[in-house]
Amino acid sequence: MRLTLDSICKVGFGVEIGTLAPHLPNNSFAKSFDTAQIIVTLSVIRKRKAEIKEARATNENDNKIKHDILSRFIELSENPENNLNDKSLRDVVLNFVIAGRDTTATTLSWAIYMIMTHPQVADKLYSELKDFEEEKAKQENVSLLPYNPEDAESFNERVTKYASLLTYDSLGKLLYLHAVVTETLRLYPAVPQDPKGILEDDVLPDGTKVRAGGMVTYVPYSMGRMEYNWGPDAAQFKPERWLKDGFFQNASPFKFTAFQAGPRICLGKDSAYLQMKMTLAILCRFFEFKLVPKHQVKYRMMTTLSMQYGLQLGVVRRS
């Protein structure tokens, strides 16, 4: 969750909070978030406002005024008609952090678990990532220097070089990686059930009557495992089901409901895919994972589909 927290804060709010720093095992931002202390969130908002004000005063727009999501909301808040005060901005920040940290971190955990428990998938994914590295480096005339997995410096240099090849466009060409993430979301949706409150009496398309004050819910966890929707192999982790004739085959969002559908479809869908694919591309290219002996992986039904005891792994660098 530290990785996803760092990522959403950088993209969403233009700040680097450094939860992955090895000398900060108990990062103050993460602890404050977990205990629901809003003071940290408000300080981020005030800091960004001050930076924007300073930039405008000194005409340093390119250096100071950032294009993160929070900065855009702050600009909107300057118009009184939009009725956006610091409390509203705080709620925006918390919503982004909640959506961007827990759901993505949970999916990454399940994806790594699926990959390492399905060796054929792991091998196929590694081949795609390795081939991509060689082809992309050749296209961009980038020299891939040999590295020693036991030598931290040369290993880290190669990882950094590989990460520089992973752009929005290039990630879109890693179809098997996209299929792995999507298949993980089918079987282990980050939000396993999604209840909705009923505001007024209504009749559903099938004739079912619902009453104001009640609640309806749909369950992506169950829907992703229905043979009626996915065939007799619905319970199997099979990324290939998303690929046909060298192309990725999208499913209707009303069938694949991990990101909801219609007017309520998740606005962060593309961002979540980008973050998860970037992370998995680097991890699965340079590391092998093995489950710690006797460690039990069980789901914990909460707002998000977390693992009851986390995911305890042994990690080995790839040559």
N, C-alpha and C positions, 0 to 999 in steps of 0.2 A: 504493500500500500504506500510505502514511502516514495517509490518511483512514480506511481500515478499521481500522488499528491504534488510532488515536484512539478510534474508535467502540466497538470491542470492550472497550477498557480502561475507558471511561466506563460502558458498560452492564454489563459483567461485574464490574468491580472498584471502580467508583465513584471512579476517579482520572482526572484530566486530565493527560496527559503531554505534550501540545503539540507533536507531531511536525510539525504543519502550520504552526507559527509560522515566518514568513519569515526571522527572524534566527537560526534553529536548523537549518541545513541538514544537520548531522550529529548529530541528536538522540541522546543517550546511551542512551535506552531502546531505540530501534530498533537501534543498533549492538550493544548488549549482547545483544539477542534474536538478531540474525543470527549472532553468534559464540557463541551457546549459553551465555552466562554467566548463571548462575542467581541471582547475588547481587541483581540488580535485582528479580527476581520475589520473592525472600524479603523484600526491603525493603518491597515493596508489602503483603505479608501482615502484617508486623510493624506497619506504619503503620496499617493498618485495625484490627488488634487493639487498638492503643493508643487509637484514636479511639472504639471501642466501649466500652472500659474507662472512658475519661474521661466519655463520655456517660452511662453508668450511674451513675457516681459523682456527677454533677452534675444528674441527672434531665433532661438535655437530649435526650431521645429523638428528638424531631421534627427537631432540627437536626443531630445527630451520627450517629445510627444510621441507616444507609442501607439500602436494600432491593435492593442489587446482588447478583449471584450469589455473589461471594466472601464477603460478609457472612453470607449464609445458611450457607455451608459452615463459616465460623468458628464460628457458633452451634452447628452440629452437632458440631464438634470439641471443644466444651466438655464433651460427654458422653463419658466414658472408654469406654463400650461401643461407640462408633462407630469407635474406633481411627483417628482422623484427626490426624496430627501435622503439623508444618510442611512436612516433605518431601512428604507426601500432598497438602497444599494447594498446594505449589509445582507438583506435577505437574498438578493441576487447572487452575491458572492457565495453565501452558504449553500444555495441551491446548486451552483456550479461545482463547488467542491464535493458535495455529497454525491452528485451525479457522476462527476469525473474521477473520483478517487475509488470509492467502494466497488462500483459496478465493473469498472475496467480491471481493477486488481483481482477481483473474484474470477472474472473470465480468464485472465492470464493464468491463474493458478490451475483452473480446470483444464485449460489448453495444454499446459506443460504436463499435467497428469495424464491426459489422454495420449499425448505424443510419446511419452516414455513407456506407457503400458501397451503401445501398439508399435512394435519395432519396425514393421514394414512402412508405416506412416512416417516414422522418424527418419528412416533411410531415404525415402522418397523426397521428403521435405529438405533434408540436408543436400541431396543431389541438386534440387532446384536452386537452393541458395548458393551452392558452390559454383554451379554453372553460370548463374546470374553474375556472380562476382567476377569471374574470368571474362565473360562477354562484355560486361559494362566497363571494366577496366580497359579492355582493348578498344572499345568505342571512344572512350575519353582519353586514350593514350596515357593511362595511369599505370605506373610501375608498381607491381605487387611484390614487395621484397619478401624473401623467405623469413620465417619466424620460428622461434623455438618456444613451444608451449611452457617450458620450464623457466623461460626468461621473461620476466614480467614486462620489461621495457619493450622488447621486440613484439611481444604478444599484444600489448596495449596499443602499440603503433599500428599494427595490422587491423585491430578492431576499429580503431578510429578511422582508418582509411576506408574500411568497409562501410562504416556508418555514413561517411560522406557520399557514398554512391546511392544511398537510399533516399530518394526524393519521392514526392507525391506521385509523379508519373511512373517512376521505375517500380515503386511498390505495387502499382496497379497491374504490372505485368507478371507479378508473382501469383499466378492463379491457384496453384496448389496451396500456398500459404493462406490465401483468402478462403479457400474451401475448408481448410483446417479450422480457421477461426469461426467460420459460419457453422460448421458441423458441431463445434463445441457449444456455440450459442443455442443450437437446436436442442441438444441434450441437457445442457446446463445453463439455461438462461439466467442472466444476472439477477433479474427480478422474476422469481418463480411463479408468483401470483399477483394479480393486480386488481384490487377491489375499487369499485366506483360508487360514490354516493348518489342516490336518486333525488334530484331536486324537485321534480314534479311528476305526476302520474303520466304514464306513457304505455304504449303498446309496441313490443318488439316485432320485427318483420315476420317472425313465425307465429305471431298471435299471442305470445306470452304477455300478460299484463304485469306491470311493475308499478309500485306505489311510492309516492313521495315519502322521504324519510327512511326508506329501506336501502338495501345495498345489493349490487350485483358484482360478480367477479369473474374474470377469466383466468385460466391457469396455463401459462406458456410451458411450464415444466411438463404437464400432462399432454398438452397439445403437440409438443415436439416428439412424443413417443407413441402417438396413435398410429396403428397400422392402417387405419382408414385414410390417413393423410399421407403416410410415408412408405407404405408397403410392409411386407412381412419382415423385413430387416430393420424396422424402425428403431429397435433397441440397440442396434450396432453402431459403433463409431466408424463412419465410412465417408471420408471427405470426397471420395470419387462420385458420390451421388450428385454432387453439385457441378460436375464437369461433363461436358458432352462435346465430342469432336473438337477438342482444343479450346473450348469456350466455357466460361462460367455461366451457369444457368440460374438466374434469380428465381425465387419463389414469391408468390403473392404475399405481401405483408400480413394478409388476413389468414394465411396458412403458417408462415414463419413469423411468429408474433413477438420475437425477442425485443424488437424496438417499437412495439405497438403498430398502429396503422391509421390511415385516414388523417383527419385534422390533428390528431393527438400523437402522430408519429414522432419519435425521438429526434429533437433538433440536433443532438450531438452524435448521431449515428456515424456520419462520415469521419468525424474527429476521433471517435472511439475506435473505429476500424483502423485508422491511420496509426494511432498510438499503439494498439495491440500488435499490428503487423510489424511496425518498426522494432518493437521490443523483441518479439519472437524471432524475427529475422536475424537479429544480432545474437540472441541467446542460442538459437538452434544451429547457427552456423559455427559457433566457436566453443560450444559446450555440449557435453553429454550428461544426461540426468539419470539417476537411479534412486528408487525409493528406499528410504532407510528401512532395514529389516524390521518386521513386526509392527511397522507404523500403519495404523488404520486410517483410511481415508473415508470419512463419512460426511454427508452434507448436514448443515445446520440451517433449518428453515427459519430464516429471519426475513427482514425486508429484502435483503440480498441473499443469494444462495451461497453462503460462506461454507468453509470446511470446518468441521467441528474441532479438529485438533491441528489445523493448519496443514501445510504440505512440507514434510521433512524430507530433504533430498541430499544425496551425495552428488557432487558436481566435479566433472573431470574436463580439463581443457582439451579441445580437439587439436590434432596436428595439422 
